[in-house]
Amino acid sequence: MSADSGDEISRFYDRHPYPPPVDHLDHEVEAWSDGARRRVEHARLWPSLPYRDNHSILVAGCGTSQAARYAVRYPDARIVGIDVSPTSLDATRRLVHRHQLTNIELHEIPIEQVAVLGRSFDHIVSTGVLHHLAEPAEGLRALRDVLAPTGAVQLMVYASYGRLGVDLMHEYCGRLGVTPTPDEIADLISTLRELPAGHPIGHLLRDTPDFREDDALADALLNPLDRSYSVPELYDLIDDAGMRLGRWVRQAPYRPQCGALSEVPHGDRIAAMNEPDQFAAVELFRGTIQRHSVVLYRDDSPLPAEPVGWGGDDWRSFVPIRPTTVVAVEDRLPPNVAAVLINQAHVDRDLVFFVDAEEKRVFEAIDGERSIAEIPGASAELLQRLWWHDLVLLDASRPPRA
């Protein structure tokens, strides 16, 4: 990133801090108090490694609160937050003071210069940041260079097709020279109210709470640097940075075995493709994915390329863990269905899983302690489907029994 583009982004977020600053993180403190969510996240990031929660964590582009949130979530971890916006860092410092957080440090530096910290990190979080860099690949390479050999990067970038309406209006604002001043934003809001019915941004304006905030609207439509990625473009970005895809943070939206696509003739045809082509095809089928969230590893990481494999017998030693966002609905059910399992973190309404009475008993027996082999009635076929649907995560760190 050039000095000019970096300064431009810094000035933008100083005027329009995003996400909007908050006064406290009391809900975060309560939600993460028992450690259950930490174990779930560990299984998402490192299924093949034994659980621990004292990692070194870099929050790259921490905004107004994200680094403080990680300090609350992981009290035994060492948190470093970096950002180019002094205003955003000041908002984080207020949260650090409010919650008396002692496991966090903050630095005003761009991602591309993270090496000046002179350290490596087990876990790097960069969500909603790289797509605002002049050279996203340069930023991801910089993060790769400070990632520990067995470290994991949790990355989120904008997705192309689900944000088509945003991209259209972003270009529209650019052509008109709309600037992020209060008067210009007010004029833009008035204009958005008169968009034609059926405009691709319409559903976002209706359904996305963030678009009701002026600073969020400025971030989406008036950011001076912005781009989005299709699945193949995301793979290219990852490859160019010397990294590899571990998994989607939530994989069901990309799996042909999940949701409506599993019920149509093309589902099996897509499932026969290699995984990158599967994911690209499903993104096109859905057409509404707005952001891609992935877990990445270094391309030379000693971690197994497939930590959760179903081909042999290793699955018998996997320990399934239920995410805290999963619920079982038991009313108004079709015949022979005992429950509908839903991960409330999904936005696609077709991503539901119907279970019969025996499958329901297996799901209810999952306690995060017993392996698949130790759960009566559990099978590889059922647990793989639950895993595809993000209804369980898997601890694959136990050695298989002889």
VENBEL-V527101 format. One record per run of one state. SS is the DSSP state (~ for helix, > for strand, _ for the rest). FROM is the first residue (numbers start at 1). LEN is the number of residues. If there is no record, write none. Layout:
ss-><SS SS>
from-><FROM FROM>
len-><LEN LEN>
//
This chain:
ss-><_ ~ _ ~ _ ~ _ > _ ~ _ > _ ~ _ > _ ~ _ > _ ~ _ ~ _ > _ ~ _ ~ _ ~ _ ~ _ ~ _ > _ ~ _ > _ ~ _ ~ _ ~ _ ~ _ > _ ~ _ > _ > _ > _ > _ ~ _ > ~ _ ~ _ > _>
from-><1 3 16 26 32 36 46 56 61 66 74 78 83 86 99 104 108 111 118 121 128 130 133 136 146 147 160 161 177 182 193 202 208 209 213 214 222 229 230 231 241 243 249 252 255 259 264 266 272 275 287 291 299 314 318 319 322 326 330 339 344 352 356 357 366 371 372 375 380 389 393 396>
len-><2 13 10 6 4 10 10 5 5 8 4 5 3 13 5 4 3 7 3 7 2 3 3 10 1 13 1 16 5 11 9 6 1 4 1 8 7 1 1 10 2 6 3 3 4 5 2 6 3 12 4 8 15 4 1 3 4 4 9 5 8 4 1 9 5 1 3 5 9 4 3 7>
//
